[in-house]
Amino acid sequence: MNGYWEETRGLMIKALVVWFIFAFVVHAFVNVLNQVVIFGFPLGFWMAAQGSLIVFVLLIFWYARRQNAIDEKYGVAEED
């Protein structure tokens, strides 16, 4: 069971790193990112308004899928 918790912990750390980057780091550099313009919108504005939210939703689905694979690997998956 130690392998299960190691993989779960590793997955959680990866997810938290991605969350931290898009919740804090990207927004800390918003003025620098505003130098890049995509379709008439500054990249910093786009990342603050839409990009981070899209990444968070994708992160939820990725995390759930990976955790389910870990659960199945160790035989602790929920039954459908």
C-alpha positions as CSV (number, residue, x, y, z in Angstrom):
1,M,0.0,0.0,0.0
2,N,3.0,2.3,0.3
3,G,3.3,2.4,-3.5
4,Y,-0.3,3.6,-3.7
5,W,0.3,6.5,-1.4
6,E,3.6,7.4,-3.0
7,E,1.9,7.6,-6.4
8,T,-1.0,9.5,-5.0
9,R,1.3,12.0,-3.2
10,G,3.3,12.5,-6.4
11,L,0.2,13.2,-8.4
12,M,-1.0,15.6,-5.8
13,I,2.3,17.5,-5.8
14,K,2.3,17.7,-9.6
15,A,-1.3,19.1,-9.6
16,L,-0.4,21.6,-6.9
17,V,2.7,22.8,-8.8
18,V,0.5,23.4,-11.9
19,W,-2.1,25.1,-9.8
20,F,0.5,27.4,-8.1
21,I,2.0,28.4,-11.5
22,F,-1.3,29.4,-13.0
23,A,-2.8,30.9,-9.8
24,F,0.2,33.0,-8.7
25,V,3.2,33.0,-11.1
26,V,1.4,33.8,-14.3
27,H,-0.5,36.7,-12.5
28,A,2.8,38.0,-11.0
29,F,4.2,38.5,-14.5
30,V,1.0,39.9,-16.0
31,N,2.7,43.2,-17.0
32,V,5.4,41.3,-18.9
33,L,2.9,39.0,-20.5
34,N,0.9,42.0,-21.7
35,Q,3.7,42.8,-24.1
36,V,2.5,39.8,-26.2
37,V,-0.7,40.5,-28.1
38,I,-2.9,37.7,-29.4
39,F,-6.0,38.5,-31.5
40,G,-5.9,42.0,-30.2
41,F,-5.8,41.1,-26.6
42,P,-2.8,41.3,-24.3
43,L,-1.6,37.8,-23.2
44,G,-1.5,38.8,-19.5
45,F,-5.2,39.9,-19.6
46,W,-6.2,36.8,-21.4
47,M,-4.4,34.5,-19.0
48,A,-5.9,36.3,-16.0
49,A,-9.4,36.4,-17.4
50,Q,-9.7,33.0,-19.3
51,G,-6.4,31.0,-19.5
52,S,-6.1,30.2,-15.8
53,L,-9.7,29.1,-15.5
54,I,-9.4,26.8,-18.5
55,V,-6.2,25.3,-17.1
56,F,-7.9,24.7,-13.7
57,V,-10.8,22.9,-15.3
58,L,-8.4,20.8,-17.4
59,L,-6.4,20.1,-14.3
60,I,-9.5,18.7,-12.5
61,F,-10.2,16.3,-15.3
62,W,-6.5,15.3,-15.6
63,Y,-6.2,14.7,-11.9
64,A,-9.4,12.6,-11.6
65,R,-8.4,10.5,-14.6
66,R,-4.8,9.9,-13.2
67,Q,-6.1,9.2,-9.7
68,N,-8.6,6.7,-11.1
69,A,-5.8,4.9,-12.9
70,I,-3.8,4.7,-9.7
71,D,-6.8,3.4,-7.8
72,E,-7.4,0.7,-10.5
73,K,-3.7,-0.3,-10.5
74,Y,-3.8,-1.0,-6.7
75,G,-7.3,-2.5,-6.6
76,V,-9.0,0.3,-4.6
77,A,-11.2,1.7,-7.4
78,E,-14.8,2.4,-6.9
79,E,-17.3,0.2,-8.7
80,D,-19.5,1.6,-11.3
